């Protein structure tokens, strides 16, 4: 089948903040600390050598936190030891094997029908609002709703109430991957401490239930409670928030690229998701730190040098829309890659079928970006002519 997007350049957002040269999108404090690596071939080589380019800084704060913010975290005994994305060696592999069982291809595939039914139900309820002339934010009504529900079903672990989850997720991402000023750091640290406190109780209860949930499986596998909380902290966030961001990005691409109705075809929806991953992934960069002085492919790196590696955008979208790095590469490739792609495809395809003729409402989306994340804050949409008397 021929690609319905062949020759088109307007089918995925190219206005994504991190789609162009990375240093131009970061503040001076970030550029002074990190060296941006844009070449896809070099990024692959770096990610293939975790012994030389370690993930030790993957979950560090992008900038140093002020003492007042650190005191807020210390009061909660906030502690996130290396466990998965920031760990290496045997410890990383042992945890990865346990977590991978919960995201197996069969388990992921089994989620497609529940997602389809849930999206269809949401769209049926939204249709009345559209007919009454309302502008509907699909980021809030679809993208934010589906991923937490899927994550809870797959892992058996609870997620916080929706409002708390959204606030804790966005605040923690900004704290760890943003560049907030001193006052904002204190606010974000208080939010992170609240999430950590909730997680302390949630992990303990899940381990005690021992009903086959992810936390109980990790505990049975010899993972201590501190490391389970550390994994839970970012799994609860990244496991759903980055997928919500990707869904928002792709919904916006379909609406603003004039491809909404064509995405009622499964193949067209899948192609647009792939294009969005190549051009504007919700996780377009990741970090590494150089273990010792090394030269790789003629490029020199110094011990202790901190790197930001491009995974989406830049040359990856200029050379045939290559999405092969969108979920990382090598032994740390995202375990939820298949899930995130499938969720986004099903949400887009089902919504386009349920709500044909949908148009973007308003101008281009307002994008937010951090060191390693980007997303449209809202995706407003409307039905043309709705709410207008005949």
Phi, psi and omega per residue, in radians:
X1 nan 2.354 3.130
X2 -1.282 2.631 -3.117
X3 -1.297 2.185 -3.123
X4 -1.224 -0.187 -3.126
X5 -1.781 0.109 -3.082
X6 -0.976 2.261 3.106
X7 1.420 -0.079 -3.106
X8 -1.629 2.460 3.082
X9 -2.006 0.071 -3.038
X10 -2.010 0.534 -3.058
X11 -1.865 -0.027 3.033
X12 -2.539 2.620 -3.013
X13 -1.178 2.073 3.049
X14 -1.701 -0.010 3.090
X15 -1.553 0.117 3.099
X16 -0.999 2.315 -3.015
X17 -0.987 -0.636 -3.060
X18 -1.693 0.319 3.118
X19 -1.396 -0.381 -3.116
X20 -1.859 -3.028 -3.038
X21 -0.848 2.171 -2.993
X22 -1.077 -0.769 -3.097
X23 -1.005 -0.503 -3.133
X24 -1.256 -0.234 -3.119
X25 -1.764 -0.171 -3.050
X26 -1.849 2.652 3.039
X27 -1.273 2.912 -3.075
X28 -1.012 -0.673 -3.105
X29 -1.061 -0.605 3.120
X30 -1.333 -0.769 -3.138
X31 -1.139 -0.510 3.103
X32 -1.259 -0.426 -3.082
X33 -1.658 -0.585 -2.993
X34 -2.073 2.560 3.015
X35 -1.812 2.147 -3.111
X36 -1.484 2.290 3.106
X37 -1.966 1.977 -3.006
X38 -1.756 -0.444 -3.021
X39 -1.264 2.074 -3.079
X40 -1.020 -0.675 -3.131
X41 -1.117 -0.718 3.132
X42 -1.209 -0.672 3.093
X43 -1.039 -0.775 3.116
X44 -1.056 -0.760 -3.131
X45 -1.099 -0.687 3.122
X46 -1.136 -0.788 -3.104
X47 -1.235 -0.343 3.073
X48 -1.384 -0.147 -3.064
X49 -2.172 1.178 -3.110
X50 -1.153 -0.327 3.092
X51 -1.282 -0.413 3.126
X52 -1.788 -0.543 3.122
X53 -2.130 1.645 -2.922
X54 -1.524 2.769 3.101
X55 -1.559 0.317 -3.018
X56 -1.043 -0.455 -3.118
X57 -1.739 0.140 -2.999
X58 -1.055 -0.561 -3.094
X59 -2.045 0.310 3.019
X60 -1.267 2.798 2.994
X61 -1.229 2.513 -3.077
X62 -1.135 -0.561 3.044
X63 -2.241 2.855 3.112
X64 -1.189 2.418 3.087
X65 -1.477 2.602 3.104
X66 -1.253 2.686 -3.130
X67 -0.952 -0.644 -3.117
X68 -1.108 -0.698 3.102
X69 -1.183 -0.698 3.119
X70 -1.104 -0.613 3.117
X71 -1.156 -0.650 3.094
X72 -1.072 -0.773 3.135
X73 -1.186 -0.676 -3.121
X74 -1.129 -0.598 -3.131
X75 -1.098 -0.471 3.124
X76 -1.627 0.021 -3.031
X77 0.986 0.792 -3.115
X78 -1.195 2.137 -3.039
X79 -2.638 2.130 -3.126
X80 -2.240 1.431 -3.137
X81 -1.203 2.780 3.114
X82 -1.037 2.377 -3.119
X83 -2.548 -0.663 -3.103
X84 -2.434 -1.399 -3.109
X85 -1.114 -0.505 -3.093
X86 -1.810 0.095 -3.110
X87 -1.890 2.865 3.107
X88 -2.436 3.112 3.041
X89 1.187 -2.683 -3.048
X90 -1.113 -0.641 -3.123
X91 -1.090 -0.725 3.119
X92 -1.120 -0.808 -3.079
X93 -1.134 -0.645 -3.126
X94 -1.129 -0.788 3.119
X95 -1.194 -0.699 -3.114
X96 -1.058 -0.697 -3.141
X97 -1.088 -0.686 -3.138
X98 -1.193 -0.840 -3.092
X99 -1.135 -0.658 -3.085
X100 -1.035 -0.541 -3.138
X101 -1.066 -0.540 -3.095
X102 -1.399 -0.224 -3.126
X103 -2.145 0.592 3.140
X104 -1.144 2.736 3.130
X105 -0.953 -0.672 -3.121
X106 -1.178 -0.743 3.137
X107 -1.161 -0.686 3.120
X108 -1.130 -0.815 -3.124
X109 -1.041 -0.589 -3.117
X110 -1.189 -0.255 3.137
X111 -1.462 -0.241 -3.024
X112 -1.065 -0.801 -3.088
X113 -1.189 -0.781 3.056
X114 -1.035 -0.659 3.100
X115 -1.124 -0.799 -3.128
X116 -1.017 -0.791 -3.126
X117 -1.152 -0.705 -3.130
X118 -1.160 -0.767 3.137
X119 -1.124 -0.737 3.123
X120 -1.055 -0.706 3.111
X121 -1.141 -0.735 3.109
X122 -1.103 -0.781 -3.112
X123 -1.130 -0.647 3.103
X124 -1.084 -0.687 3.107
X125 -1.227 -0.622 -3.136
X126 -1.253 -0.431 -3.074
X127 -0.987 -0.660 3.120
X128 -1.105 -0.712 3.103
X129 -1.101 -0.771 3.115
X130 -1.052 -0.780 -3.109
X131 -1.093 -0.488 3.112
X132 -1.474 0.093 3.071
X133 1.558 0.189 -3.110
X134 -1.287 2.583 2.887
X135 -1.529 2.245 -3.076
X136 -2.002 2.295 3.105
X137 -1.576 1.818 -3.116
X138 -1.208 -0.376 3.059
X139 -1.112 -0.693 -3.128
X140 -1.397 -0.696 -2.992
X141 -1.537 -0.383 3.119
X142 -2.084 -1.034 -3.014
X143 -1.049 -0.681 -3.086
X144 -1.378 -0.291 -2.993
X145 -1.603 -0.790 -2.946
X146 -1.221 -0.883 -3.031
X147 -1.011 -0.739 3.115
X148 -1.091 -0.644 3.131
X149 -1.138 -0.743 3.135
X150 -1.131 -0.764 -3.127
X151 -1.069 -0.722 3.139
X152 -1.116 -0.705 3.137
X153 -1.165 -0.719 -3.068
X154 -1.258 -0.657 -3.006
X155 -1.737 -0.363 -3.076
X156 1.279 0.181 3.126
X157 -1.839 2.569 -3.081
X158 -1.296 2.695 2.982
X159 -1.971 2.674 3.135
X160 -1.143 2.907 3.004
X161 -0.908 2.588 -2.962
X162 -0.930 -0.805 -3.100
X163 -1.140 -0.730 3.114
X164 -1.143 -0.757 -3.123
X165 -1.031 -0.812 -3.125
X166 -1.110 -0.795 -3.123
X167 -1.142 -0.825 -3.132
X168 -1.101 -0.688 -3.126
X169 -1.108 -0.950 -3.081
X170 -1.148 -0.659 3.129
X171 -1.157 -0.724 -3.134
X172 -1.193 -0.680 3.084
X173 -1.072 -0.743 3.128
X174 -1.172 -0.654 3.140
X175 -1.139 -0.755 -3.057
X176 -1.531 -0.514 -3.034
X177 -2.114 0.094 3.133
X178 -1.851 -2.929 -3.138
X179 -2.371 0.977 -3.095
X180 -1.214 2.656 3.076
X181 -1.340 3.127 -2.995
X182 -1.056 -0.772 -3.121
X183 -1.137 -0.753 3.133
X184 -1.151 -0.629 3.097
X185 -1.013 -0.726 3.137
X186 -1.115 -0.714 3.101
X187 -1.098 -0.808 -3.118
X188 -1.164 -0.660 3.126
X189 -1.130 -0.662 3.097
X190 -1.119 -0.704 3.095
X191 -1.122 -0.794 3.138
X192 -1.093 -0.672 3.109
X193 -1.127 -0.684 3.095
X194 -1.111 -0.721 3.098
X195 -1.131 -0.753 -3.137
X196 -1.091 -0.679 3.123
X197 -1.139 -0.755 3.087
X198 -1.065 -0.729 -3.094
X199 -1.185 -0.581 3.121
X200 -1.009 -0.810 3.124
X201 -1.232 -0.749 -3.085
X202 -1.080 -0.764 3.132
X203 -1.120 -0.786 -3.131
X204 -1.053 -0.740 -3.133
X205 -1.184 -0.703 -3.131
X206 -1.153 -0.721 3.109
X207 -1.110 -0.710 -3.137
X208 -1.171 -0.594 3.129
X209 -1.114 -0.677 3.092
X210 0.845 0.874 -3.069
X211 -1.918 0.421 3.141
X212 1.594 0.089 3.126
X213 -1.268 2.883 -3.051
X214 -1.043 -0.788 -3.105
X215 -1.098 -0.716 3.112
X216 -1.130 -0.683 3.117
X217 -1.120 -0.720 3.094
X218 -1.099 -0.737 -3.137
X219 -1.106 -0.746 3.102
X220 -1.129 -0.483 3.121
X221 -1.447 0.100 3.071
X222 1.589 0.214 3.119
X223 -1.499 2.199 -3.076
X224 -1.290 2.869 -3.034
X225 -1.093 -0.617 3.116
X226 -1.069 -0.766 -3.124
X227 -1.281 -0.555 3.052
X228 -1.117 -0.747 3.095
X229 -1.103 -0.676 3.130
X230 -1.101 -0.789 3.097
X231 -1.131 -0.752 -3.131
X232 -1.091 -0.603 -3.120
X233 -1.033 -0.897 -3.076
X234 -1.524 -0.408 3.045
X235 -1.206 -0.724 3.111
X236 -1.066 -0.630 3.126
X237 -1.415 -1.125 -3.016
X238 -1.171 -0.566 -3.088
X239 -1.138 -0.348 3.107
X240 -2.210 -0.645 -3.031
X241 -1.224 -0.716 3.139
X242 -1.193 -0.539 3.051
X243 -1.232 -0.690 3.062
X244 -1.038 -0.706 3.106
X245 -1.096 -0.753 -3.139
X246 -1.145 -0.710 3.101
X247 -1.086 -0.775 3.107
X248 -1.048 -0.766 3.140
X249 -1.047 -0.770 -3.077
X250 -1.297 -0.652 3.037
X251 -1.049 -0.746 3.113
X252 -1.131 -0.682 3.133
X253 -1.096 -0.727 3.140
X254 -1.153 -0.755 -3.105
X255 -1.220 -0.900 -3.042
X256 -1.378 -0.320 3.073
X257 -1.589 0.066 3.134
X258 1.198 0.487 -3.066
X259 -2.049 0.257 -3.067
X260 -1.009 -0.944 -3.057
X261 -1.144 -0.614 3.134
X262 -1.147 -0.422 -3.128
X263 -1.322 -0.011 2.951
X264 -1.152 -0.311 2.996
X265 -1.501 2.294 -3.099
X266 -1.031 -0.719 -3.100
X267 -1.138 -0.679 3.128
X268 -1.179 -0.691 3.100
X269 -1.100 -0.763 3.137
X270 -1.089 -0.697 3.139
X271 -1.178 -0.633 3.121
X272 -1.240 -0.622 3.061
X273 -1.091 -0.787 3.117
X274 -1.064 -0.727 3.126
X275 -1.111 -0.713 3.121
X276 -1.140 -0.686 3.105
X277 -1.101 -0.674 -3.134
X278 -1.242 -0.608 -3.018
X279 -1.733 -0.618 -2.960
X280 -2.591 0.846 3.111
X281 -0.981 2.624 3.078
X282 -1.212 -0.331 3.070
X283 -2.164 1.352 -2.995
X284 -1.456 -0.123 3.084
X285 -2.495 2.854 2.972
X286 -2.587 2.948 -3.008
X287 -1.983 2.685 2.978
X288 -2.560 2.796 3.065
X289 -2.206 2.465 -3.062
X290 -1.425 2.208 -3.081
X291 -1.298 -0.787 -3.111
X292 -2.591 2.817 3.113
X293 -0.901 2.342 -3.082
X294 -2.738 2.627 3.003
X295 -2.032 2.264 -3.089
X296 -2.323 2.105 -3.135
X297 0.920 0.682 3.106
X298 1.401 0.058 -3.136
X299 -1.899 2.286 -3.104
X300 -1.651 2.436 3.088
X301 -2.252 2.476 -3.110
X302 -1.776 2.564 3.108
X303 -0.959 2.340 3.125
X304 1.494 -0.135 -3.137
X305 -1.165 2.351 -3.130
X306 -1.759 2.331 -3.018
X307 -2.073 2.531 2.922
X308 -1.971 2.101 -3.043
X309 -1.819 2.255 3.128
X310 -1.353 2.272 3.106
X311 -1.989 -0.224 -3.070
X312 -2.721 2.621 -3.127
X313 1.458 -2.964 3.123
X314 0.994 -2.342 -3.114
X315 -1.108 -0.428 -3.125
X316 -1.169 -0.508 3.099
X317 -1.636 -0.307 -3.119
X318 -1.462 -0.362 -3.071
X319 -2.017 1.222 3.036
X320 1.381 0.329 3.123
X321 0.885 1.244 -3.098
X322 -1.555 1.981 3.138
X323 -1.789 0.286 -3.033
X324 -1.230 -0.303 3.117
X325 -1.788 -0.023 -2.968
X326 -1.043 -0.498 3.132
X327 -1.951 0.396 -3.118
X328 1.561 -3.013 -3.039
X329 -2.741 2.486 3.104
X330 1.526 -2.691 -2.982
X331 -1.236 -0.262 3.114
X332 -1.790 0.227 3.119
X333 -0.980 2.450 -3.024
X334 -0.986 2.225 3.130
X335 -1.220 -0.360 -3.138
X336 -1.678 0.265 -3.072
X337 -0.999 -0.883 -3.120
X338 -1.117 -0.654 3.132
X339 -1.145 -0.835 -3.108
X340 -1.083 -0.738 3.139
X341 -1.138 -0.808 -3.125
X342 -1.109 -0.800 3.134
X343 -0.980 -0.814 -3.083
X344 -1.141 -0.749 3.116
X345 -1.074 -0.804 -3.087
X346 -1.174 -0.735 3.124
X347 -1.075 -0.826 -3.111
X348 -1.116 -0.870 -3.104
X349 -1.071 -0.802 -3.081
X350 -1.188 -0.728 3.136
X351 -1.148 -0.700 3.136
X352 -1.138 -0.630 3.090
X353 -1.223 -0.696 -3.051
X354 -1.331 -0.480 -3.038
X355 -2.246 1.136 -3.116
X356 -1.142 2.593 3.085
X357 1.445 0.126 -3.118
X358 -1.128 2.474 3.130
X359 -2.122 2.717 2.982
X360 -1.186 2.532 3.104
X361 -1.998 2.028 -3.104
X362 1.676 -2.977 -3.090
X363 -1.426 -2.886 3.121
X364 -1.054 2.607 -3.121
X365 -1.043 2.628 3.034
X366 -1.522 1.986 -3.063
X367 -1.596 2.548 2.982
X368 -2.013 2.497 3.047
X369 -2.536 2.653 3.074
X370 -2.225 -2.888 -3.126
X371 -1.032 -0.737 -3.037
X372 -2.252 0.237 -3.102
X373 -2.431 2.616 3.057
X374 -2.687 2.599 -3.137
X375 -2.956 2.664 2.991
X376 -1.373 2.246 -3.067
X377 -1.120 -0.642 -3.114
X378 -2.400 2.715 3.057
X379 -2.358 1.421 -3.081
X380 -1.388 2.468 -3.072
X381 -2.521 2.813 3.127
X382 -2.692 2.881 2.989
X383 -1.742 2.236 -3.140
X384 -1.111 2.335 3.102
X385 1.438 -0.147 -3.130
X386 -1.166 2.512 3.092
X387 1.372 0.019 -3.133
X388 -1.754 2.224 -3.129
X389 -1.149 2.456 -3.138
X390 -1.238 nan nan
